[in-house]
Amino acid sequence: MSIPSHEPKRPARARVVLYTTGGTIASTDADGSGGVAPNLAGAALLGEAAGAIGDIDLAVVGVRQVPSGELTIADAIEVSGRLRRDFANGFDGAVVAQGTDTIEEFAFALDLLTVAGSPVVVTGAMRHPGELSADGPANLAAAIRVAGDSRLRDLGVLVVMNDEIHAARFVRKSDSSSLGAFASRTTGPIGRVVEGRARRYVNPPPLARVIEPDRLGPFVPPVALVGCALGDDGRLLEHLADLGYAGVVIEGFGGGHVPGRLVGPLAALAGEVPVVLASRTGAGDVLESTYGYDGSERDLLGRGLISAGFLDGRKARVLLSLLLGTGASTAQVAAAFARLHRSATGLA
Ligand code: ASP
């Protein structure tokens, strides 16, 4: 007869997969040229982080070895496919290590593409491994711990930098060199890593799923991101359709405004391709119903431009690119932006 054991059951160790893609976190001066470039992978990239991840089983997969300006939306589609397969194969969480220059866009693309509730965490480093107090190992260890923490499921893709946990939908690189370069100005970070454990203060609402990953081919149509500046005469806009762009995002002033002379070219463009109106301020929503002058948000939305809602221009471009990649029409693009906005702002 076997005697039932009263030993407490050990919780299963979390399994986390780390994808490496290059960036400063992986950069050394390997050729002695005086400048660093991505070349570290595997154990060399993990460095001291390997001893600081607690009770987590880690698998490391090299995906790319590039500065993050070389990553593309197609790369995000590929990584999201790997994520889906790895979660189906029993991984509990995933970390993507990449250059910080494009984290805000890559992480948001993964957020739109990754259906599983398992934590997906993107991280990087502001100081390369050869600098004093390089932040890569601490960021990696924190990201791996967050990815292995089942309490952080269903929050969408997260960005962990400098012991702060940000929602991919809001975070931006807001400083060219500070260790605290990442900020989510609309909400602040949703949590922090304190003494090696994640603490969550804010629950971002679940984002509506507006992208069907299975409908995406390898080709993502080109989408232009155009700024708007004092005294802008709009001459760039007149040529955009001829350049073969399948869609355009315009970052207007303030709540979504442009000089009156840009209205004609924008309205003409909106008759040919989807044109999304974002704010160049980097936080807050595009307005809907306040101003009534030529070039105001009411004027532009009334002429067929599509509101980016809470998304900044870069993130709106990612969403528009993915929607066009699934073959969405202008009406479907408008509906998807509206649905995403309602879900993210509690208006759903
Ligand atoms: N230039 C680097 C990159 O994005 C910057 C970084 O990783 O912090 O690849």
Residues whose N, C-alpha, C, O or C-beta is under 5 A from the ligand:
A	BS01	LIG	G23 T24 I25 V66 P67 S68 G69 Q98 G99 T100 D101 T102 G124 A125 M126
